[in-house]
């Protein structure tokens, strides 16, 4: 019964997807899918939903949706944080027209992340989000899990595997500036081994003080017409008293501090704090906050703030004090920057 329940949920989700995105053709029937030749199957990207207990996506839980001429490529410099392959290539992908493909992590970590997105989806459909309703606007739009078959091209970098499909929040921005903040006072789960705990704490011992750390960022310079990139070593070596300057670096574009952008981000962080001071359902461990804005000067700030990375999420019964502390420190740091630059020209 549970299996058939999830089969129905998967098909409903995919039907919604095809309505929202006309480029996705109708879902084939089981009989049509069986008639697909091996050559055709290689060209089919499978968007599917995972059941809560699933470790692998079983064939009978898949519903194929053709995406004509869908271009998939490495995210490249658009990825400022996250996991990378041993040869240094990014493992995140983008897919036209406006999707991000995040590799599903192995074991329970990947299942936890998909389960979180699925639970939010199910609660929303049931009208039971409650205190999580306001938080939903800080999550990337979720479309399911993509099974990417092994390419017949041996030189292809697009390996077989499962990818979590999210909306690309930088889509439509000409010069997206991106900051990845690892949030919270600790980045390890309560039952982690002593070795794991020490490894995480050694990455940035000051995180218990700052409440977050810089994982990576890229900043557009309007004078040079190029980007400046900062990797995780920049954040891990940042003294607590230099955190404010790190944000100034991120919100400056060569013409001065983007005061309007800072003000817009500050407002969004304040709204997110209100969410966390009400919800007790989840504890977000080793999760990130993604801050994005348009690098070119615009009449009004074009800003987005999203929560990402839920491989270590835990259910809780109390407030997520570690994440809240990080948000409060972030809000106060931004407020301090605004106060210090209150007489600066309001660059949007």
Long-range contacts (C-beta under 8 A, 24 or more apart in sequence): 2-51, 2-53, 3-51, 3-61, 6-49, 6-51, 6-52, 6-61, 7-60, 7-61, 9-49, 9-122, 10-48, 10-49, 10-61, 10-63, 10-144, 11-63, 13-49, 13-121, 13-144, 14-47, 14-48, 14-49, 14-63, 14-65, 14-144, 17-47, 17-65, 17-143, 17-144, 18-65, 23-67, 23-68, 23-70, 23-97, 24-65, 24-66, 24-67, 25-65, 25-66, 25-68, 27-63, 27-64, 27-65, 28-64, 33-64, 36-64, 41-149, 42-149, 42-151, 42-152, 44-149, 45-70, 45-146, 45-147, 45-148, 46-146, 46-147, 46-149, 47-143, 47-144, 47-145, 47-146, 47-165, 48-144, 48-145, 48-146, 48-147, 49-118, 49-144, 49-145, 50-111, 50-114, 50-115, 50-118, 50-145, 52-115, 52-118, 54-111, 55-107, 55-111, 57-145, 57-147, 57-162, 62-147, 67-95, 69-96, 70-95, 70-96, 71-95, 71-96, 72-96, 72-101, 72-148, 72-158, 74-157, 75-100, 77-218, 77-227, 77-229, 78-170, 78-176, 78-178, 80-178, 80-179, 80-180, 80-215, 80-216, 80-217, 80-218, 80-229, 80-230, 81-180, 81-182, 81-215, 81-216, 81-232, 81-288, 82-180, 82-215, 82-309, 89-157, 93-158, 93-163, 94-168, 95-146, 95-165, 97-171, 98-167, 98-168, 98-171, 98-172, 99-143, 99-165, 99-166, 99-167, 99-168, 100-140, 100-165, 100-166, 100-167, 100-168, 101-146, 101-148, 101-163, 101-164, 101-165, 102-163, 102-164, 102-165, 102-166, 103-161, 103-162, 103-163, 103-164, 104-145, 104-161, 104-162, 104-163, 104-164, 105-311, 109-311, 109-312, 110-162, 110-311, 112-310, 112-311, 112-312, 112-313, 113-164, 113-309, 113-310, 113-311, 113-313, 114-145, 114-164, 116-282, 116-310, 116-313, 117-142, 117-164, 117-310, 131-275, 131-278, 131-279, 131-280, 131-281, 132-275, 132-279, 132-281, 134-271, 134-274, 134-275, 134-278, 135-272, 135-275, 135-276, 135-279, 135-307, 138-268, 138-272, 138-275, 138-305, 138-306, 138-307, 139-306, 139-307, 140-166, 140-167, 140-169, 140-306, 140-308, 141-166, 141-167, 142-166, 143-167, 169-290, 169-292, 169-304, 169-306, 170-292, 173-292, 173-294, 173-295, 173-302, 174-294, 174-295, 174-296, 175-220, 175-227, 175-294, 175-295, 175-296, 176-220, 176-292, 176-293, 176-294, 176-295, 177-217, 177-218, 177-219, 177-220, 177-250, 177-253, 177-292, 177-293, 177-294, 177-295, 178-217, 178-218, 178-290, 178-291, 178-292, 179-214, 179-216, 179-217, 179-250, 179-290, 179-291, 179-292, 180-214, 180-215, 180-216, 180-217, 180-288, 180-289, 180-290, 181-212, 181-213, 181-214, 181-215, 181-288, 181-289, 181-290, 181-291, 181-326, 181-330, 182-207, 182-212, 182-213, 182-215, 182-235, 182-286, 182-287, 182-288, 183-211, 183-212, 183-284, 183-287, 183-288, 183-289, 183-323, 183-326, 183-327, 184-211, 184-212, 184-284, 184-285, 184-286, 184-287, 184-320, 184-322, 184-323, 184-325, 184-326, 185-211, 185-321, 185-322, 185-325, 185-326, 186-285, 186-322, 187-285, 187-286, 187-312, 188-285, 188-286, 188-312, 189-285, 189-312, 189-314, 190-314, 200-286, 203-236, 204-235, 204-236, 204-238, 206-238, 206-239, 206-240, 209-240, 210-240, 210-243, 210-326, 210-329, 211-322, 211-325, 211-326, 211-327, 211-328, 211-329, 211-330, 212-289, 212-326, 212-329, 212-330, 213-238, 214-238, 214-246, 215-288, 217-250, 219-249, 219-250, 219-252, 219-253, 219-295, 220-253, 220-295, 220-296, 221-253, 221-254, 222-253, 222-254, 222-255, 222-295, 222-296, 222-297, 223-254, 223-255, 224-254, 227-295, 243-333, 244-333, 244-336, 244-337, 247-333, 247-334, 247-337, 248-337, 250-291, 251-337, 253-295, 253-296, 253-297, 253-347, 255-297, 255-347, 256-344, 256-345, 256-347, 257-337, 257-341, 257-344, 257-347, 258-293, 258-301, 258-347, 258-348, 259-338, 259-341, 259-344, 259-345, 259-346, 259-347, 260-300, 260-301, 260-346, 260-347, 260-348, 261-293, 261-301, 261-303, 261-347, 261-348, 262-334, 262-337, 262-338, 262-341, 263-301, 263-338, 264-293, 264-301, 264-303, 265-291, 265-293, 265-303, 265-305, 265-334, 266-331, 266-334, 266-335, 266-338, 268-303, 268-305, 269-305, 269-327, 269-330, 269-331, 269-334, 270-331, 272-305, 272-307, 272-327, 273-324, 273-327, 273-328, 273-331, 276-319, 276-320, 276-323, 276-324, 276-327, 277-319, 277-324, 279-319, 279-320, 280-316, 280-317, 280-318, 280-319, 280-320, 281-315, 281-316, 282-313, 282-314, 282-315, 282-316, 282-320, 283-313, 283-314, 283-315, 283-316, 283-320, 283-322, 283-323, 284-310, 284-313, 284-320, 284-323, 285-312, 285-313, 285-314, 285-322, 286-311, 286-312, 287-312, 287-313, 287-323, 289-330, 297-347, 297-348, 298-348, 299-348, 300-348, 301-348
